[in-house]
């Protein structure tokens, strides 16, 4: 790919300033495992970035036929593209914005965060359920200092499957997963509720609003019942200094454990290429997005 394709655009707004957080917001995130922030990208800024981001998702979605599509539910009406920042100049400028990286660092309480990956989560009309899961379980890292930003690229209605979180689940270890079926999601939710957990859904979001959740916060979303596509972009950050961790899976483990191992290997190959168990989690795919001076 020609380097000029990835050159920063002077036309797009700069997103390297600060979005200040209050102490109460940081404490809420660390206690509950999730946080909504309104307008981290202004209406003017998102209007400038949206056409390029949507065009890039559409273009590379058509070209991609690899494993991540089947894993993420491509057959269920999703447009899922991973690591857009490597392929498109607009996406690169958006994903590597210091504004977002500083929020991630502030929420984690660390000085430096690196990029793990970005992903488009465009769920079309009728697009299927997202199973209950915890991101960190599928990430080959030895740290819990992981945070995911889920940002609305277009307005998201209550019918467009905004995310639901299990409050406090990030402090309780691995809670298991569901399948994408309604029955499996319902059963998982009953089990979690019986354990005393509370659910949080932030509802409708305007373009430029975002939620942040810990890598170990259990979350899910239902099918898109709206006529419009839910356009969202996910960016995952982790604290600098993490190492690769690929836990072994015994042959007699449950099927979901073997499935998780496959996803971890895929994530290692695509987001931490060339590294092995115990290596420092640093490659060209993991630039520092924010570092305190």
N, C-alpha and C positions, 0 to 999 in steps of 0.2 A: 504494500500500500504506500502511495506517495505521501511523504511527510506533509506536503502542502494541504492534504485533505484534513489533517488534524490541527492546522494552524488556528490560533484563537481568532474569533471574529470581532473586529472593532465595532460592529453594528450592535452586538448584543450587550445588554446591561452588565455591568460588573457586579459580581456577587461575592466579593471578597471582604466586605465590611462585616460588622458585628451585629448580631441579633441578641441583645442582652437578655439573660435569664435572671429571674429573681431567686433568692435563696429558697423561697417556698416552693418554686417550681422544681428546682433540683432535688429538694428533699422529697417532694411528692413522687418524682420519677423513681428515686432510689427506694422508696418505701413500697410503691404500688407496682413498679415495673413497666409503666407506660405513662405517656404524657401527650396531650394535644397542644399544639402551638398554632395559633391563627396567623396567617399572613406572613410566614417566614419568607415568602416571595410575594411581592406586591402584584396587584392586578396588571399594572403596566409591564412589569418584568416578565410575568408568566405569559402575557400576550405576545411578548417578543420571542420567548423560547419555545412556546407550544408548537408552532408550525414545524420547526426543524426537528423537534423531538418526535412528534407524531409521524412525520415523513420518514425519519430514520427507523422507527419501530416497524412501520408498514413495509419498508424496503427490505430490512434484514429478516423480518419474520418470514417473508416469502422465500428467502434464500436458505433459511435454516431448516434442516431435516434431522438434526442430531438428537442425542438422547435427552437433552434438557427439555425438549418439547413434550415428549411422551411423559416424562417425569412430572412436568408442571401442569399437565392437563390440556395440552394443545388441542386434543380431539374434543374437548368440552367447550370450545368457543373462547379460548384465550389467545392473546398475542403476547408471547413470552420471548424476549431476547435478552441474553446475558452479556454483560460487559460491552454495552453500547459505547462507553467512553473510549474504547480502543478503535472504534470503527467510524465515528462521526464527530466532526468538530463541534457542533452545537452541544451534543451530549457530553463531550469531554469538558467543555467549559462549565456546564451545569453540574456534572457529577463531582468535579474537583473543586467546587466552590468552597472557599475557606469559611464562608458564613455557616454552611452546614457542618463542616468539620469542627468548628469551634463549639457549636451546640453539642455535638457528640462528645467532645472532650469535656465540656462543662458537666454534662449529665453523668459521665463516667467518673469524673473527678480525676482525670489524668492530664498530663501535659501534651501528649502527642498521640494522634490517631492516624492509622493507615486505612486505606481502602481495601476491603475484601472483594466486593463486587458491586455492580449495579444490575438491576433487572427491570424490565418493563412488566407491569401487571395490568395489561389491558384486557378487561373481562367484557366480552361482547354480550349483547342481549341473549339471555338464556345461558350464559357462561356458567359452568358448573361450580359446585361447592369447593372451597378450600378446606382440606382436612384440618382438624386440630393438631397442632404440632408446636415444637420449640426449635427455633432456628439453630441454636447452639449445638443441639444434639447431632446435627448433620454437618457441622463445621469442624474440620480437622485442626482445631486449635486447643491449646492447653490453658486458655484463659476464659473466665466468665465476663471479662471486660469487653463485651460486644454490644453494639446498639444498632438497631435498624431504623432508618427513616423511611416512612411511607408517605409520599407527598402526592397530593391530588394535582394532576396536570390540567384537568377540566373539572367543572363543578360536579360533585358527587351527591346524588340524592339518597334518601333513606332506602330506596328500592334498589340501589346499585351495589349492594353488598359491601358497605363500609366494614372495617375490621371490628371484631369483638375480641376482647382480651380477658384473661383470667387474672384478676388483681392479686398480686402477691405471689403468683406462681413461680416467679424467678428465684425465690428464696427457698423453694421446696424440692429442688432436684428434678429429676426426670419424671414426668407425670404420664408418659405414654402418648400415643397418637390415636386418631380415628381414621377411618376410611372416608372417602368423599360422599358416601351415601347419606341421605337424610336420617335413616335409622341409626347409623353408626354415630353421626354427630349428636343426635338426640341422646343416645345412650351414654356417650362420653360426658355430655353436659349434666345428665342426671348424676353420674358418678362423682363428678367434680363438685356439684352443688351439695351432695351428701357429705362431702369432706369439709364443708363450711366455706368454700371459696365463693366470691362474688364475681359477677361478670360486668364488663364495662364496654359499651358501644358508644362512640362519640357522635354517631348519626351523620347528618348531612355535613358536607365540607365544601367550602369554596375553593376554586382553583388557587393554589399557593398555600393552602392550609396543609399541615402535616401532623402525623403522629409519630412518636418515637417509642420503641419498646426494647427492653432488654433482650439479649439473645436467648435468654432462658424463660421468657414470658410466653406462656401458652396462648395461642391465638388462632383464629379461624375467620372465615366469612362464608356466607351462603351464596346461592346463585344470583346472578344479576337479573332482577325482575323488571328492570326499566327497559325502554326501547333504545336507549343510548348506551354506547360503550363506556364502561368505567375506565377512565384513563388515569393510571397512577404509575409512579416510578419509585422503586425501592433502591436505597443505597445502604450498604452495610459497612460499618466501621469497627475496628478493633484497636485496643491499646497497643502501642509500640512496645516491643519486647516479648511478645507472645512467640511460642514455639509450636511446631507441628506436632500434633498428637493424633495418631491413628490407632485406636484401641483394637486389640485382637477380638475376633468374634468366634467362639467355639462352634464346631460343626453342628452340634445339637441345639444351637440357639433358635429362638422363635423366628418365623419368617420375616417379621418386621425388623428384627435385628440385622438380618442379612441384607434386607432392602436398605436399611440405614447405612450399612457399610459400603454398599454400591454408590450411594449418594455422596458419602464422604470422599470416596476415591475420585468420583467425578469432580467434586469441588476442589480436591487437591490438584487434579490435572489441569483444571481451567483457571483456578484462582491463585494457586501456589505452585506453578509448574516447575518441575525439576527438583522439588524438595522431598526429603524423606523424614521419617519419624525422628523427632528430636531436633531438627534443623530450626534455626531462627526463621520466623515467618516473614521473610523479606524477599521479594522478587520485583522485577520491573512491573508486574501486575498490581503491586501493593504500594503505590506512592504515598508519602506522607501528605495528608490533606490539610492538617493543621498542626502547628507546633508553637507552643508559647515561647515568646522571645525572652 
